[in-house]
Amino acid sequence: MHFDLVIIGAGAAGLFCAGQAGQRGLKVLLIDHAERVAEKIRISGGGRCNFTNRDVGPANFLSDNPAFCRSALARYSSQDFIALVQKHGIAFHEKHKGQLFCDDSSDQIIQMLLKECAAGGVERWQPCSVQELQTLSAESTEASAARFELHTTRGQVRAHSVVVATGGLPVPKIGATDWGLRLAKRFGHAIVEPRPALVPLTFDEQAWAPFSALAGLSLPVAVSTGQGKVKARFLEDLLFTHRGLSGPAILQISSFWTEGQALQIDLAPEHKLLPLLQSAKRESKRQLGNELASLFPQRLAQAWLERLGLASQRPMPECKDKDLQNLAQQLQAWSLIPNGSEGWRKAEVMRGGVDTRELNSQNMESKRVPGLYFIGEVVDVTGWLGGYNFQWAWASAAACARSLHANTAIA
């Protein structure tokens, strides 16, 4: 069987690329080894799919080659995808900092993408695994000649172009694998070391013992890590867990954190604690524990006083200045070093992937193998939390699809 284009991976990027390419007149085959289509879309955003963000730019992405994403993002914006969602009559809302979610269910986005594929006459084989992919020697001087042969569990196919949209390593229980990375390596591509991103961070069990009782407690914080040009800071909610820290603030910073680095956390980013405590010492007759509980959740206030050996029943006028200074410092410049993360099982995305310095930023084509493309999460472009990774999937898929042309000689 012959196709203009075979896309491997029926996730966000693969589905969108297939629909776009099919509607441009290409004969497209979409292959995925999983039984269910687009499971990662289905479980995203608590089942409502944070499908993009109103405000997307290169600054919202990490990569060893930061400028790479600029072209694709500029040529297919979040407004373009919003227009497609509206065209399909999907109701949505803005939840936080430009994050857009379906009002109903993430399945609406999946069904929209499948309808786009149907409109393009896309053939989908699922479940189906690609056992081997190899390049063909030139059989024709015509540009339409098949350049690839694929051996699959449903038979052998040939194609002029192949797109790898196999995603990353997070959530292995829904079928995530390193197939795309292994393929890229086999064709000579460098790989930026993959690691979990947008993931909860963990701490040494003994060191974390004083905080484990705070599990379930959430509050807005400012968290930062790194130095100089690689320093990152986010103002988001933090969540204490039995093993460490989670919540949007930690998921965001986890993409920037590297092993051995400390996190700096301000637990009261909207206040200057020391002047407040000093003022309370002069003017308040309340106990230290009650004063602190007016600024923080009571469990947190009590945990910090116990940690620093301060009596919560002590009246404010009797508190020592150095104790108040230390308390304010600990609460607004809490420094701690994670010992790791919750790993691929809990990570939302993969940082790293196919090195973009070996891809064409205009169309995602390999500079090593003509006709071979890499899109979506398998590429070393990682977005912030908040719909940015889906927007990269749409933008990279669109850049790829728009560069392809039907090859009628093999269609």
C-alpha positions, 0 to 999 in steps of 0.5 A: 500500500502506498501513501503520501504521508504516514504519521506514527502516533495518534496523539494531539500532534499526530491527529492534528497533522493528519487532519491538516495534511489530509485536507490539503489533498494528501493520502494519509495513514495514521498509525498508533499502537494503543487501543484508545485514541489520544488518551493523553488528551482525554485525561488532561486538565482533569478531564476537561483538556486545557487545550491552549492558552490565550497568551503564547510566546517563545518565552513560555517554552524551554529548549536547548535551542530556544529560538527553534519554536518561534517560527511555528508558534508565530504561523499557527497561534492560539487564536487559530486553534481557538477559531477551530474549537469555535467552528466545531461549537465547543464551549470553553472557559478561561480558568486561570492566567489565560488557560482555556478548558472545555466546559464539558469534556476533553473528549470534545477535542478528541472528537473534533480532531477525528472529524478533521481527520475524516474531512481529510479522508485520513485512514487510521490503523489502531491498534497497530505497531510499526515493527520497522521503518527503513529508507528506500533507495531512489527508485525514481527521479520524480519527487513523488517516489516513495522514500520509506517502507514501513513494516507494521502489524497490519502489513507493509506500506510505503510512503513519500514522507513519514511524521513521528508524533509518538510523544514523550515518556510520561504516564507509561500506563497509557502507552507512552514509550521511547519509540520515537527517540530510538528511531531518531537515534537510529537515523543519527539524530542527537537526543537531548536527555529526556527527564520528567517535567511538570512533575511533583518534587520529593524530599528525603523521608527523614528531612521531610518528616516535620512537613508530612503532616501538612499533606493536603494544605495549599497556599499561594507562594513564589518559588524560584530556582537557578541563577543568572539567565537560567533562573526561573520564578513563578507565583502560583499555588503550592500543595504539600504532599506526604512525600514532598511538594506539588501544585502549579508552583512546583510543577512549573519550577520542576521543568527548570530544576536540576538535581542538587539545586535548591528551591527558594520559596516565599510562603507569603509573597504578598506580604513583608512579614518582618515589618508586620511581626515587628508592628504586632510586637509593639501593638498587639497583645495576641499570642505569637501563634494566633498572630501567625495564624492570621497570615497563614493556614493554622497548620502551617503556622504551628509547624513553623513555630515547632520547627524553630522551637518557638512557643506559640503561646508567647505574647507578642510583646515578649517575643525576641527581635531575633526570633521574629527576624528568623521566623520571617526569614524562614517563611519568606526565603525557605530554601530546600533541596529536593532529592528527586521527583515523582518521575514519569508516572506523575509527570505531565510532559517530557523535557528534552527529546530530539535535538532541534538543531537537526530539524528545520524550524520552518517545517520540522523536517530532519536535516539528516533524512529528507522526508522524515519529520518530528513534531510535538512532545518527542521534540526538545520543546517543552512548554510551561503548565497552562495549555502551552504544550498542546499549543506546541503540538498544534503549531508544530503539526501545522508547520509540518502539514502545510509544508507537504504536498500531495504526490499523485504518482503514489496516491 
